[in-house]
Amino acid sequence: MPPKLHLIRHAQGYHNLGPEYWNLLDPNLTEKGKQQCRELRRKISFSSSVELVVSSPMRRAIHTGLEALRPTFEDKPWMKMVALPDLQEISDFPCDIGTERADLQREMEESNLPVDLSLVELNWTKKTGRYEPTRDKIRGRARDVRAWLKSRPEKEIAVVSHGGFLHFLTEDWEDACKYDGTGWANAECRTYEFVADIGGLNEKFDEAPMQETRESRQKRGQTTLSPTIKDQMLLSGEMLQGWANQGYPIK
């Protein structure tokens, strides 16, 4: 049976303070962001059931996962967070470019943080090729992440990523312009499940579609059912245009 996914957007980073901070390379969490992690930790009810934690290798995502899911790592001292480059953010702004692997490895080791960087390639910081900020490339790596997650043996997985990429990962575009370039608040967590073929669209759309659980939607005040996959496909174009209007153009 495919795993249940608890998807988390990183807490506030310095780049979230405004466009004047977008030139910061791989910014870390602000003090408010650290507080958001502690607040999220108190809200999370699945810490003991999570069997795998996967994160974008960007600092703000790594530290969000380690802080918000601290009880998980304390209860399972053998567990390490798996850093997955495909979960990185979508733009080529400096704030969305990661730290070179050797430097990141040194940071993790000096702070004795339980992070596995074995999947992080040497060129993961280059916004070319696989990580090019175009719709086709972003959708491609999002499909690969979904397939990878669906094939995992764990029953529950926590995933820490970014506001823009989470829309591509889930193909959930509802209210995607609520904030700048995303519909996810900082340190917000939603729960998704993989779903079967819906309306004959699975083959055309994706081999591993997912949908937010009803309980997750209710917790964040959504009383209606999730839009259908067909509706999401229509919403994506509208929301991406909205991002462009906000200053986040994706080709």
Helices and strands as residue ranges (DSSP letters): E 4-9, G 14-17, G 19-21, H 31-43, E 52-55, H 59-68, H 70-75, E 81-83, G 85-87, G 94-96, H 101-110, E 115-116, G 129-131, H 135-151, E 156-161, H 163-170, E 189-194, H 202-205, E 210-212, H 214-219, H 229-246
